[in-house]
Amino acid sequence: MIYSPVNHSQLISNVDRLVRDVLFGTINFQQIKSQLNEFYYSFMISLDSEFRYSKPIQAFIESTNMIIGDAYAYNVFWNDEKTVQFIQLLSGYEKAIKKDYSAWRYQSNQNGKNLELNIRTLISDHSRLLFVRVDLKYIQEISHHITIRDFDFHMKKLRDAIHNGDTCFTHLLSYAWSLEHGGKNGGFHCHLLLIFDGAKHYKDNYLADQVGQKWRDITEGVGYCFILNTKKHKEGLARRGILGIGMIHRNNLQEVENAVNAALYLTRPDKPDGSYQRLKVSLPNMNTFGQSMTH
């Protein structure tokens, strides 16, 4: 792994948010100028021609290039005049950014419909299914070193392990994953759903723990796994009547509906905490959502 000198993922998230705040938020002029001076140089020197950036970030690059031209990024100071130009130029991208956002929401909804269909088909074919949910992240103290290349490499290794049926993935019937980009700390992470044959497995917390260990091995110790299948977390969900992980029985309609709803979290564009966690940078041919039947 190549250690990045800047917080790659946080910087990208900050620039994306700045553009959306200018176009759709309540940010004031001084804040815009301050953030331009804070982010511009570090962001421009970290640009990579291989990366695919979100529409807001593309708008930032094109707008600032029109203002700065060939000047070296280190020498640029964003004064009032340049900031006004930036705001004016950015307004020309509003329609394209809104269109892109609508397309992303539509695709998220389509992904959700396909995922729900696959889950209901699985449930109709099996009397018991074991639903395991984990969030694969990076240790916060190290996450600023993780680039999108690292994340993509780690995810490919994980999917290879799943397809090969390695250790904790035996008797896996289906899985789905969603790649996201944190709002608050800007970290890359993956929401992973694993559906096992309930006639072969019943220890969901143990399996989730094994998946976490696999993730730590793949990431050479910088990975961190948040497990939703702990006894405490499941008890909390059960008290609210929304427990949809662990053992799900086909003849229990409430369990089935809860399981479908829990799974659809992966495809939900609007997260409950209000954060915007869409992946804002990717590599060519890199999917942000996928699902597969393994049986």
PyMOL commands that set and color helices and strands:
alter all, ss='L'
color gray80, all
select helices_A, chain A and resi 8-24+29-45+55-68+73-75+80-91+94-125+140-143+148-163+167-169+204-218+231-239+253-267
alter helices_A, ss='H'
color red, helices_A
select strands_A, chain A and resi 52-53+128-138+172-181+188-197+223-227+246-249+281-282+289-293
alter strands_A, ss='S'
color yellow, strands_A
deselect
rebuild
show_as cartoon
